[in-house]
Amino acid sequence: LIQSIKQKIGEDEDAAEKPRPAAPGRAKVAETGFPTLPKLRDEPASERPELFRQKLQACCIIYDFSSETNLKSKESKRQSLLEMVEFVNSSRAAFQESLIPEIVKMVGCNIFRALPSKDRSFVCLGDDEEEPTLEKAWPHLQIVYEFFLRFVVSNEIDPKVAKASLNADFVAQMMELFDSDDPRERDYVKTILHRIYGKFMTLRSFIRRAIQQTFYKVMYESDAYNGVGELLEIMGSIINGFALPLKEEHKDFLVRALIPLHKLKFLAGFHQQLSYCMSQYVTKDPRLALVIVSAMLRYWPTTITSKQVLFLNELEELLELTKPPEFVQMQEPLIQRIAQCIMCPHFQVAERTLFLWNNDYIVRLITSSRKVLFPAIIGALYTNSKLHWSSAVHGLTFNVLKLLMEADPQLFDECSANHKEMYDELEEQTALREHRWATLQDLHDRKAIKTA
């Protein structure tokens, strides 16, 4: 009985020592050595495909990089990955049809994993001071991504054949990797997903829907998300390729998924890419400028001055692409917001708003509707000249006043007179109110003396 138990224990130990490839997305961490296989270049050409398959299967073994164990095996796997990359670079027909499932499986085993959790109770408003958390397994992951990128862009791959393995489920798992803390990994995932979108026609609609769902998750469920900028870069390229006239599906994507991103606290982290997407839409269909600018005015930040500056930057880019008919429809609420920004106590907001008058096209748009717009602007400028604390803002204010006066001297004089009249009335009302309060205070004091 004792001998049979020992024999059974020995069999279990032998089985445990054999490394087992893990299924994609559920990779198990190996604790044993990496299989020793001959070099691909040393084998005859006829035997290389089978050896290539064996190396793919061996590279499905995953090692734990959080500890300093299995260093020799980790290096052996890294060398095998490098050898496969070199092999596909130097060999024709390396990606045989029969190997496609093994290739996709190997890639999935390595890249699909549970991302480390991160404390996001304090959401960053756009400062990049916090250092990103780099992936410890990057010595292996980088080579896997390089290998996969070469697979996706290879002319040997027929999308009709590869779509059986490289399917929607695989893409859905790839989308999860955009939340990786490592910017190097997000950049690889962005490049590969963009290549997949360009090559696999059947996956295009799914990828757009997956990006849309990710944006919904960011807006309504998550406090922060790492890969918004990378996803917007992909969307910018996709929007650039939209056929005209734009489909209702694409307009719906703009209204429901892209424009609401302006509300997020960490807008500064991806605003450049978002602004590019907005500009691409307006370039495709100038009528959408009214939709975007109207939404921006609704979402305009009132307390975070850094976001206001970002909004003003984007607003200038959009106004440069706006046609006069659309500008007329948005001009009144727009100029009211611009007037408020001119009078903002924060000097950066006031300066950035006054810099709009350095743009000749925007000046022409405003001047074309000067009878409606000049009164609000001139009033804000005169208020600035009297009350704003910044000397730089004062200088810009007087420059803009000079431009308006030169554009239409008669209208400028009328608006100045109206503003002076309104200002005098306001001064009289203020003096009258202070007099009434002083009278009430005096009556109260007299009553208090009599009571005492």
Buried (B, 14 or more C-beta within 10 A) or exposed (E): EEEEEEEEEEEEEEEEEEBEBBEBBEBBBBEBEBBEBEEBEEBEEEEBBEBBBBBBBBBBBBBBBEEEEBEEBBEBBBEBBEBBBEBBEEBEEBBEEEBBBBBBBBBBBBBBBEBEEEEEEEEBBBEEEEEEEEBBBBBBBBBBBBBBBBBBBEEEBEBEEBBEBBBBEBBEBBBBBBBBBBBBBBBBBBBBBBBBBBBBEEBBEBBBBBBBEBBEEBBEEBEBBBBBBBBBBBBBBBBEEBEEEBEEEBBEBBEEBBBBBBEBBBBBBBBBBBBBBBBBBBEBBBBBBBBBBBBBBEBBBEEBBBBBBBBBBBBBBBBBBBEEEBBBBBBEEBBBBBBBBBBBEBBBBBBBBBBBBEBEEBBEBBBBBBEEBBBBBBBBBBBBEEEBEBEEBBEBBEEBBEBBBEBBEEBBEBBBEEBEEEBEEEEEEEEEEEEEEEEEEEEEEEEEEEEE
